[in-house]
């Protein structure tokens, strides 16, 4: 499969085209299953088009995530302020100084989401017990035993 993957990458480099990681895996799997000595296959089927669409979605998601990280780590961010009942005016504020003024810690509190790392105490593995209440001594009817 590694050989097929390398051949596909070389083909795309020669033709100056792009192939995403999902489509590459799909094509590598498909070509690895062909008999030895076969030409590379690039089918125009639904699976290949779906893999290509998934790669585009993944690329868009990664770009949006990078943009969100850049916004989250920005030194200055706009906030809206109303002066004497006027319409809100966007003002660039230093995030670090605003955190200090509000008494917040010097880092983004919800970087990974509110529930990141949360673990409910009731399901800790060391507290796991046998379910004796539902234990049956009679076999279920209709089940063939060896």
PyMOL commands that place a pseudoatom at each C-alpha (Angstrom):
pseudoatom trace, name=CA, resn=UNK, resi=1, chain=A, elem=C, hetatm=0, pos=[0.000, 0.000, 0.000]
pseudoatom trace, name=CA, resn=UNK, resi=2, chain=A, elem=C, hetatm=0, pos=[2.940, 2.319, 0.694]
pseudoatom trace, name=CA, resn=UNK, resi=3, chain=A, elem=C, hetatm=0, pos=[4.192, 1.672, -2.829]
pseudoatom trace, name=CA, resn=UNK, resi=4, chain=A, elem=C, hetatm=0, pos=[0.798, 2.590, -4.313]
pseudoatom trace, name=CA, resn=UNK, resi=5, chain=A, elem=C, hetatm=0, pos=[0.692, 5.721, -2.154]
pseudoatom trace, name=CA, resn=UNK, resi=6, chain=A, elem=C, hetatm=0, pos=[4.143, 6.793, -3.367]
pseudoatom trace, name=CA, resn=UNK, resi=7, chain=A, elem=C, hetatm=0, pos=[3.201, 6.154, -7.017]
pseudoatom trace, name=CA, resn=UNK, resi=8, chain=A, elem=C, hetatm=0, pos=[0.041, 8.240, -6.653]
pseudoatom trace, name=CA, resn=UNK, resi=9, chain=A, elem=C, hetatm=0, pos=[1.953, 11.101, -5.023]
pseudoatom trace, name=CA, resn=UNK, resi=10, chain=A, elem=C, hetatm=0, pos=[4.575, 10.973, -7.808]
pseudoatom trace, name=CA, resn=UNK, resi=11, chain=A, elem=C, hetatm=0, pos=[1.814, 11.017, -10.441]
pseudoatom trace, name=CA, resn=UNK, resi=12, chain=A, elem=C, hetatm=0, pos=[0.210, 14.105, -8.893]
pseudoatom trace, name=CA, resn=UNK, resi=13, chain=A, elem=C, hetatm=0, pos=[3.571, 15.869, -8.622]
pseudoatom trace, name=CA, resn=UNK, resi=14, chain=A, elem=C, hetatm=0, pos=[4.348, 15.174, -12.296]
pseudoatom trace, name=CA, resn=UNK, resi=15, chain=A, elem=C, hetatm=0, pos=[0.933, 16.510, -13.339]
pseudoatom trace, name=CA, resn=UNK, resi=16, chain=A, elem=C, hetatm=0, pos=[1.077, 19.436, -10.891]
pseudoatom trace, name=CA, resn=UNK, resi=17, chain=A, elem=C, hetatm=0, pos=[-2.231, 18.444, -9.256]
pseudoatom trace, name=CA, resn=UNK, resi=18, chain=A, elem=C, hetatm=0, pos=[-3.328, 18.146, -5.646]
pseudoatom trace, name=CA, resn=UNK, resi=19, chain=A, elem=C, hetatm=0, pos=[-4.578, 15.112, -3.766]
pseudoatom trace, name=CA, resn=UNK, resi=20, chain=A, elem=C, hetatm=0, pos=[-5.877, 15.273, -0.212]
pseudoatom trace, name=CA, resn=UNK, resi=21, chain=A, elem=C, hetatm=0, pos=[-5.143, 12.746, 2.539]
pseudoatom trace, name=CA, resn=UNK, resi=22, chain=A, elem=C, hetatm=0, pos=[-8.568, 11.061, 2.399]
pseudoatom trace, name=CA, resn=UNK, resi=23, chain=A, elem=C, hetatm=0, pos=[-8.556, 10.693, -1.373]
pseudoatom trace, name=CA, resn=UNK, resi=24, chain=A, elem=C, hetatm=0, pos=[-4.931, 9.532, -1.256]
pseudoatom trace, name=CA, resn=UNK, resi=25, chain=A, elem=C, hetatm=0, pos=[-5.826, 6.726, 1.170]
pseudoatom trace, name=CA, resn=UNK, resi=26, chain=A, elem=C, hetatm=0, pos=[-8.811, 5.735, -0.961]
pseudoatom trace, name=CA, resn=UNK, resi=27, chain=A, elem=C, hetatm=0, pos=[-6.739, 5.633, -4.156]
pseudoatom trace, name=CA, resn=UNK, resi=28, chain=A, elem=C, hetatm=0, pos=[-3.841, 3.847, -2.429]
pseudoatom trace, name=CA, resn=UNK, resi=29, chain=A, elem=C, hetatm=0, pos=[-6.186, 1.142, -1.138]
pseudoatom trace, name=CA, resn=UNK, resi=30, chain=A, elem=C, hetatm=0, pos=[-7.836, 0.769, -4.533]
pseudoatom trace, name=CA, resn=UNK, resi=31, chain=A, elem=C, hetatm=0, pos=[-4.514, 0.573, -6.411]
pseudoatom trace, name=CA, resn=UNK, resi=32, chain=A, elem=C, hetatm=0, pos=[-2.913, -1.773, -3.866]
pseudoatom trace, name=CA, resn=UNK, resi=33, chain=A, elem=C, hetatm=0, pos=[-5.655, -4.300, -4.630]
pseudoatom trace, name=CA, resn=UNK, resi=34, chain=A, elem=C, hetatm=0, pos=[-4.884, -4.326, -8.366]
pseudoatom trace, name=CA, resn=UNK, resi=35, chain=A, elem=C, hetatm=0, pos=[-2.636, -7.050, -9.824]
pseudoatom trace, name=CA, resn=UNK, resi=36, chain=A, elem=C, hetatm=0, pos=[1.090, -6.307, -9.904]
pseudoatom trace, name=CA, resn=UNK, resi=37, chain=A, elem=C, hetatm=0, pos=[2.179, -4.364, -12.971]
pseudoatom trace, name=CA, resn=UNK, resi=38, chain=A, elem=C, hetatm=0, pos=[-1.213, -2.696, -13.487]
pseudoatom trace, name=CA, resn=UNK, resi=39, chain=A, elem=C, hetatm=0, pos=[-1.414, 0.967, -14.427]
pseudoatom trace, name=CA, resn=UNK, resi=40, chain=A, elem=C, hetatm=0, pos=[-2.551, 3.387, -11.746]
pseudoatom trace, name=CA, resn=UNK, resi=41, chain=A, elem=C, hetatm=0, pos=[-6.319, 3.676, -11.564]
pseudoatom trace, name=CA, resn=UNK, resi=42, chain=A, elem=C, hetatm=0, pos=[-8.023, 7.019, -10.938]
pseudoatom trace, name=CA, resn=UNK, resi=43, chain=A, elem=C, hetatm=0, pos=[-11.705, 6.134, -11.177]
pseudoatom trace, name=CA, resn=UNK, resi=44, chain=A, elem=C, hetatm=0, pos=[-14.324, 8.830, -11.521]
pseudoatom trace, name=CA, resn=UNK, resi=45, chain=A, elem=C, hetatm=0, pos=[-16.768, 7.045, -9.239]
pseudoatom trace, name=CA, resn=UNK, resi=46, chain=A, elem=C, hetatm=0, pos=[-18.863, 8.204, -6.313]
pseudoatom trace, name=CA, resn=UNK, resi=47, chain=A, elem=C, hetatm=0, pos=[-16.353, 7.006, -3.700]
pseudoatom trace, name=CA, resn=UNK, resi=48, chain=A, elem=C, hetatm=0, pos=[-13.494, 8.962, -5.247]
pseudoatom trace, name=CA, resn=UNK, resi=49, chain=A, elem=C, hetatm=0, pos=[-15.618, 12.108, -5.620]
pseudoatom trace, name=CA, resn=UNK, resi=50, chain=A, elem=C, hetatm=0, pos=[-16.793, 11.739, -2.014]
pseudoatom trace, name=CA, resn=UNK, resi=51, chain=A, elem=C, hetatm=0, pos=[-13.199, 11.401, -0.793]
pseudoatom trace, name=CA, resn=UNK, resi=52, chain=A, elem=C, hetatm=0, pos=[-12.302, 14.529, -2.764]
pseudoatom trace, name=CA, resn=UNK, resi=53, chain=A, elem=C, hetatm=0, pos=[-15.260, 16.407, -1.244]
pseudoatom trace, name=CA, resn=UNK, resi=54, chain=A, elem=C, hetatm=0, pos=[-14.251, 15.259, 2.245]
pseudoatom trace, name=CA, resn=UNK, resi=55, chain=A, elem=C, hetatm=0, pos=[-10.728, 16.566, 1.620]
pseudoatom trace, name=CA, resn=UNK, resi=56, chain=A, elem=C, hetatm=0, pos=[-12.138, 19.959, 0.611]
pseudoatom trace, name=CA, resn=UNK, resi=57, chain=A, elem=C, hetatm=0, pos=[-14.273, 20.011, 3.773]
pseudoatom trace, name=CA, resn=UNK, resi=58, chain=A, elem=C, hetatm=0, pos=[-11.269, 19.056, 5.890]
pseudoatom trace, name=CA, resn=UNK, resi=59, chain=A, elem=C, hetatm=0, pos=[-9.180, 21.812, 4.293]
pseudoatom trace, name=CA, resn=UNK, resi=60, chain=A, elem=C, hetatm=0, pos=[-11.945, 24.353, 4.964]
pseudoatom trace, name=CA, resn=UNK, resi=61, chain=A, elem=C, hetatm=0, pos=[-12.280, 23.165, 8.571]
pseudoatom trace, name=CA, resn=UNK, resi=62, chain=A, elem=C, hetatm=0, pos=[-8.510, 23.453, 9.127]
pseudoatom trace, name=CA, resn=UNK, resi=63, chain=A, elem=C, hetatm=0, pos=[-8.493, 26.976, 7.670]
pseudoatom trace, name=CA, resn=UNK, resi=64, chain=A, elem=C, hetatm=0, pos=[-11.401, 28.022, 9.911]
pseudoatom trace, name=CA, resn=UNK, resi=65, chain=A, elem=C, hetatm=0, pos=[-9.684, 26.480, 12.942]
pseudoatom trace, name=CA, resn=UNK, resi=66, chain=A, elem=C, hetatm=0, pos=[-6.435, 28.336, 12.171]
pseudoatom trace, name=CA, resn=UNK, resi=67, chain=A, elem=C, hetatm=0, pos=[-8.408, 31.575, 11.815]
pseudoatom trace, name=CA, resn=UNK, resi=68, chain=A, elem=C, hetatm=0, pos=[-10.164, 30.930, 15.151]
pseudoatom trace, name=CA, resn=UNK, resi=69, chain=A, elem=C, hetatm=0, pos=[-6.820, 30.284, 16.871]
pseudoatom trace, name=CA, resn=UNK, resi=70, chain=A, elem=C, hetatm=0, pos=[-5.412, 33.511, 15.403]
pseudoatom trace, name=CA, resn=UNK, resi=71, chain=A, elem=C, hetatm=0, pos=[-8.451, 35.469, 16.616]
pseudoatom trace, name=CA, resn=UNK, resi=72, chain=A, elem=C, hetatm=0, pos=[-8.274, 33.821, 20.036]
pseudoatom trace, name=CA, resn=UNK, resi=73, chain=A, elem=C, hetatm=0, pos=[-4.582, 34.689, 20.419]
pseudoatom trace, name=CA, resn=UNK, resi=74, chain=A, elem=C, hetatm=0, pos=[-4.877, 38.243, 19.063]
pseudoatom trace, name=CA, resn=UNK, resi=75, chain=A, elem=C, hetatm=0, pos=[-3.310, 41.001, 21.179]
pseudoatom trace, name=CA, resn=UNK, resi=76, chain=A, elem=C, hetatm=0, pos=[-6.065, 43.488, 20.375]
pseudoatom trace, name=CA, resn=UNK, resi=77, chain=A, elem=C, hetatm=0, pos=[-9.747, 42.715, 19.917]
pseudoatom trace, name=CA, resn=UNK, resi=78, chain=A, elem=C, hetatm=0, pos=[-12.658, 45.000, 19.122]
pseudoatom trace, name=CA, resn=UNK, resi=79, chain=A, elem=C, hetatm=0, pos=[-15.325, 45.566, 21.752]
pseudoatom trace, name=CA, resn=UNK, resi=80, chain=A, elem=C, hetatm=0, pos=[-18.432, 47.738, 21.419]
pseudoatom trace, name=CA, resn=UNK, resi=81, chain=A, elem=C, hetatm=0, pos=[-18.742, 50.753, 23.724]
pseudoatom trace, name=CA, resn=UNK, resi=82, chain=A, elem=C, hetatm=0, pos=[-21.658, 53.189, 23.985]
pseudoatom trace, name=CA, resn=UNK, resi=83, chain=A, elem=C, hetatm=0, pos=[-20.819, 56.748, 25.034]
pseudoatom trace, name=CA, resn=UNK, resi=84, chain=A, elem=C, hetatm=0, pos=[-23.731, 58.658, 26.576]
pseudoatom trace, name=CA, resn=UNK, resi=85, chain=A, elem=C, hetatm=0, pos=[-26.475, 56.673, 24.833]
pseudoatom trace, name=CA, resn=UNK, resi=86, chain=A, elem=C, hetatm=0, pos=[-24.896, 56.885, 21.390]
pseudoatom trace, name=CA, resn=UNK, resi=87, chain=A, elem=C, hetatm=0, pos=[-24.778, 53.995, 18.978]
pseudoatom trace, name=CA, resn=UNK, resi=88, chain=A, elem=C, hetatm=0, pos=[-22.185, 51.357, 19.894]
pseudoatom trace, name=CA, resn=UNK, resi=89, chain=A, elem=C, hetatm=0, pos=[-18.696, 52.216, 18.648]
pseudoatom trace, name=CA, resn=UNK, resi=90, chain=A, elem=C, hetatm=0, pos=[-16.090, 49.470, 18.054]
pseudoatom trace, name=CA, resn=UNK, resi=91, chain=A, elem=C, hetatm=0, pos=[-12.918, 50.151, 20.063]
pseudoatom trace, name=CA, resn=UNK, resi=92, chain=A, elem=C, hetatm=0, pos=[-9.727, 48.065, 19.841]
pseudoatom trace, name=CA, resn=UNK, resi=93, chain=A, elem=C, hetatm=0, pos=[-8.743, 46.909, 23.343]
pseudoatom trace, name=CA, resn=UNK, resi=94, chain=A, elem=C, hetatm=0, pos=[-5.611, 45.145, 24.536]
pseudoatom trace, name=CA, resn=UNK, resi=95, chain=A, elem=C, hetatm=0, pos=[-6.893, 41.747, 25.670]
pseudoatom trace, name=CA, resn=UNK, resi=96, chain=A, elem=C, hetatm=0, pos=[-4.238, 41.305, 28.364]
pseudoatom trace, name=CA, resn=UNK, resi=97, chain=A, elem=C, hetatm=0, pos=[-4.990, 44.651, 30.000]
pseudoatom trace, name=CA, resn=UNK, resi=98, chain=A, elem=C, hetatm=0, pos=[-8.743, 43.947, 29.858]
pseudoatom trace, name=CA, resn=UNK, resi=99, chain=A, elem=C, hetatm=0, pos=[-8.221, 40.582, 31.568]
pseudoatom trace, name=CA, resn=UNK, resi=100, chain=A, elem=C, hetatm=0, pos=[-6.172, 42.280, 34.301]
pseudoatom trace, name=CA, resn=UNK, resi=101, chain=A, elem=C, hetatm=0, pos=[-8.813, 45.003, 34.751]
pseudoatom trace, name=CA, resn=UNK, resi=102, chain=A, elem=C, hetatm=0, pos=[-11.577, 42.390, 35.082]
pseudoatom trace, name=CA, resn=UNK, resi=103, chain=A, elem=C, hetatm=0, pos=[-9.528, 40.206, 37.436]
pseudoatom trace, name=CA, resn=UNK, resi=104, chain=A, elem=C, hetatm=0, pos=[-9.405, 37.278, 35.040]
pseudoatom trace, name=CA, resn=UNK, resi=105, chain=A, elem=C, hetatm=0, pos=[-6.399, 34.958, 34.646]
pseudoatom trace, name=CA, resn=UNK, resi=106, chain=A, elem=C, hetatm=0, pos=[-3.836, 35.927, 31.964]
pseudoatom trace, name=CA, resn=UNK, resi=107, chain=A, elem=C, hetatm=0, pos=[-4.928, 33.137, 29.598]
pseudoatom trace, name=CA, resn=UNK, resi=108, chain=A, elem=C, hetatm=0, pos=[-8.021, 32.113, 27.676]
pseudoatom trace, name=CA, resn=UNK, resi=109, chain=A, elem=C, hetatm=0, pos=[-10.196, 30.207, 30.166]
pseudoatom trace, name=CA, resn=UNK, resi=110, chain=A, elem=C, hetatm=0, pos=[-12.295, 28.306, 27.620]
pseudoatom trace, name=CA, resn=UNK, resi=111, chain=A, elem=C, hetatm=0, pos=[-9.621, 27.545, 25.027]
pseudoatom trace, name=CA, resn=UNK, resi=112, chain=A, elem=C, hetatm=0, pos=[-10.742, 23.901, 24.712]
pseudoatom trace, name=CA, resn=UNK, resi=113, chain=A, elem=C, hetatm=0, pos=[-14.385, 24.446, 25.625]
pseudoatom trace, name=CA, resn=UNK, resi=114, chain=A, elem=C, hetatm=0, pos=[-16.189, 24.581, 28.921]
pseudoatom trace, name=CA, resn=UNK, resi=115, chain=A, elem=C, hetatm=0, pos=[-16.269, 20.814, 29.516]
pseudoatom trace, name=CA, resn=UNK, resi=116, chain=A, elem=C, hetatm=0, pos=[-12.731, 20.012, 28.362]
pseudoatom trace, name=CA, resn=UNK, resi=117, chain=A, elem=C, hetatm=0, pos=[-11.227, 17.423, 30.675]
pseudoatom trace, name=CA, resn=UNK, resi=118, chain=A, elem=C, hetatm=0, pos=[-14.438, 16.998, 32.665]
pseudoatom trace, name=CA, resn=UNK, resi=119, chain=A, elem=C, hetatm=0, pos=[-14.866, 13.574, 34.176]
pseudoatom trace, name=CA, resn=UNK, resi=120, chain=A, elem=C, hetatm=0, pos=[-17.973, 12.634, 36.084]
pseudoatom trace, name=CA, resn=UNK, resi=121, chain=A, elem=C, hetatm=0, pos=[-17.154, 11.116, 39.478]
pseudoatom trace, name=CA, resn=UNK, resi=122, chain=A, elem=C, hetatm=0, pos=[-19.958, 8.530, 39.332]
pseudoatom trace, name=CA, resn=UNK, resi=123, chain=A, elem=C, hetatm=0, pos=[-18.328, 6.552, 36.505]
pseudoatom trace, name=CA, resn=UNK, resi=124, chain=A, elem=C, hetatm=0, pos=[-14.793, 6.162, 37.783]
pseudoatom trace, name=CA, resn=UNK, resi=125, chain=A, elem=C, hetatm=0, pos=[-13.472, 2.686, 36.893]
pseudoatom trace, name=CA, resn=UNK, resi=126, chain=A, elem=C, hetatm=0, pos=[-12.200, 1.967, 40.408]
pseudoatom trace, name=CA, resn=UNK, resi=127, chain=A, elem=C, hetatm=0, pos=[-15.788, 2.212, 41.659]
pseudoatom trace, name=CA, resn=UNK, resi=128, chain=A, elem=C, hetatm=0, pos=[-17.117, -0.278, 39.138]
pseudoatom trace, name=CA, resn=UNK, resi=129, chain=A, elem=C, hetatm=0, pos=[-19.200, -3.010, 40.791]
pseudoatom trace, name=CA, resn=UNK, resi=130, chain=A, elem=C, hetatm=0, pos=[-20.925, -6.128, 39.545]
pseudoatom trace, name=CA, resn=UNK, resi=131, chain=A, elem=C, hetatm=0, pos=[-24.556, -5.815, 38.542]
pseudoatom trace, name=CA, resn=UNK, resi=132, chain=A, elem=C, hetatm=0, pos=[-25.951, -8.427, 40.939]
pseudoatom trace, name=CA, resn=UNK, resi=133, chain=A, elem=C, hetatm=0, pos=[-29.511, -7.107, 40.791]
pseudoatom trace, name=CA, resn=UNK, resi=134, chain=A, elem=C, hetatm=0, pos=[-29.977, -8.222, 37.212]
pseudoatom trace, name=CA, resn=UNK, resi=135, chain=A, elem=C, hetatm=0, pos=[-28.148, -11.499, 37.459]
pseudoatom trace, name=CA, resn=UNK, resi=136, chain=A, elem=C, hetatm=0, pos=[-30.316, -14.461, 36.409]
pseudoatom trace, name=CA, resn=UNK, resi=137, chain=A, elem=C, hetatm=0, pos=[-29.839, -18.061, 37.347]
pseudoatom trace, name=CA, resn=UNK, resi=138, chain=A, elem=C, hetatm=0, pos=[-32.109, -19.393, 34.611]
pseudoatom trace, name=CA, resn=UNK, resi=139, chain=A, elem=C, hetatm=0, pos=[-31.050, -19.351, 30.968]
pseudoatom trace, name=CA, resn=UNK, resi=140, chain=A, elem=C, hetatm=0, pos=[-33.098, -17.230, 28.605]
pseudoatom trace, name=CA, resn=UNK, resi=141, chain=A, elem=C, hetatm=0, pos=[-35.796, -19.162, 26.788]
pseudoatom trace, name=CA, resn=UNK, resi=142, chain=A, elem=C, hetatm=0, pos=[-35.257, -19.719, 23.106]
pseudoatom trace, name=CA, resn=UNK, resi=143, chain=A, elem=C, hetatm=0, pos=[-31.460, -19.579, 23.358]
pseudoatom trace, name=CA, resn=UNK, resi=144, chain=A, elem=C, hetatm=0, pos=[-29.692, -22.715, 22.220]
pseudoatom trace, name=CA, resn=UNK, resi=145, chain=A, elem=C, hetatm=0, pos=[-26.755, -23.661, 24.393]
pseudoatom trace, name=CA, resn=UNK, resi=146, chain=A, elem=C, hetatm=0, pos=[-23.908, -25.810, 23.068]
for i in range(1, 146): cmd.bond("trace and resi %d" % i, "trace and resi %d" % (i + 1))
show_as sticks, trace
zoom trace
